Amino acid sequence: MATNQEGKHASFRSISGTSGSYNSDWLAAAITLGVTSTNFNEAIIEWLQIRIPSTNTNINELLQEYAEALGFNSWDDVNEIPGILDTDYEFQDGTDYEFQDGTTFDFN
């Protein structure tokens, strides 16, 4: 059975179409979503801000917010990252996903 980190890594690879390290595949997935930074921490903060959405700039707090939005207790519990076009996905509170360009996707 895969660990939660291995599950997240497989998700990043699926989103990005890459096959590098955990961090490089996560960065590639973030860039696929439209993140412009190539600095890992800055890119992941931007990625999380887009995915939640949130204006928080603390990476650890953002990881916690994102995990909770997915219905998990913590980032360490997350075992899969929904793809950006996964129509079966919605935030735990039922809100719609808003893309970086302001368009929304209705998951209901």
C-alpha positions in Angstrom: 0.0 0.0 0.0 1.3 3.5 -0.9 2.0 6.0 1.8 0.1 9.3 1.8 3.1 11.1 0.4 3.4 8.5 -2.4 -0.3 9.1 -3.2 0.2 12.8 -3.3 3.3 12.4 -5.5 1.3 10.2 -7.9 -1.4 12.9 -8.1 1.2 15.6 -8.9 2.6 13.4 -11.6 -0.9 12.8 -13.0 -1.7 16.5 -13.1 1.7 17.6 -14.5 2.6 14.6 -16.7 6.1 14.6 -15.3 8.1 11.9 -13.6 10.7 13.7 -11.4 11.1 14.0 -7.7 8.3 14.8 -5.3 9.2 18.5 -5.2 9.8 18.9 -9.0 6.5 17.1 -9.8 4.6 19.3 -7.3 6.2 22.4 -8.8 5.3 21.2 -12.3 1.7 20.6 -11.2 1.5 24.1 -9.8 2.8 25.5 -13.0 0.2 23.5 -14.9 -2.4 25.3 -12.8 -1.0 28.7 -13.8 1.5 29.5 -11.0 4.2 31.8 -12.3 6.9 31.5 -9.6 9.6 28.9 -10.1 10.8 29.2 -6.4 9.4 26.1 -4.8 8.0 27.6 -1.6 6.6 30.7 -3.4 5.0 28.5 -6.1 3.4 26.2 -3.5 2.0 29.1 -1.5 0.6 30.5 -4.8 -0.8 27.1 -5.7 -2.5 26.6 -2.4 -3.9 30.2 -2.5 -5.4 29.4 -5.8 -6.7 26.0 -4.8 -8.4 27.0 -1.6 -8.8 30.0 -2.4 -7.0 32.0 0.4 -4.9 35.1 0.9 -2.9 33.5 3.7 0.8 33.5 3.1 2.0 31.0 5.7 2.8 27.7 3.9 2.1 25.5 6.9 -1.3 27.2 7.6 -2.2 26.9 3.9 -1.4 23.2 3.9 -3.7 22.8 6.9 -6.5 24.8 5.3 -6.2 22.8 2.1 -6.2 19.5 3.9 -9.4 20.6 5.8 -11.0 21.7 2.6 -10.4 18.2 1.2 -11.9 16.7 4.4 -8.7 15.6 6.1 -7.5 16.4 9.5 -4.0 17.5 8.4 -1.7 17.7 5.3 0.0 14.5 6.4 -3.4 12.7 6.1 -3.9 13.8 2.5 -3.3 10.8 0.2 -4.5 12.2 -3.2 -4.7 15.6 -4.8 -7.7 16.2 -7.1 -6.8 17.1 -10.6 -7.7 20.6 -11.8 -10.4 19.2 -14.1 -11.8 16.6 -11.8 -15.6 17.1 -11.9 -16.2 14.8 -9.0 -14.4 17.2 -6.7 -15.8 19.8 -4.4 -14.6 21.5 -1.3 -15.9 20.1 1.9 -18.2 23.1 2.4 -19.6 22.7 -1.1 -18.2 25.9 -2.5 -17.2 26.2 -6.1 -13.6 26.3 -7.3 -12.4 29.6 -8.6 -9.6 29.5 -11.2 -6.8 32.1 -11.2 -8.4 34.0 -14.1 -11.6 34.4 -12.0 -13.7 31.9 -13.8 -15.5 29.4 -11.6 -16.2 25.7 -11.8 -19.4 24.5 -10.3 -18.9 21.2 -8.5 -22.5 20.9 -7.4 
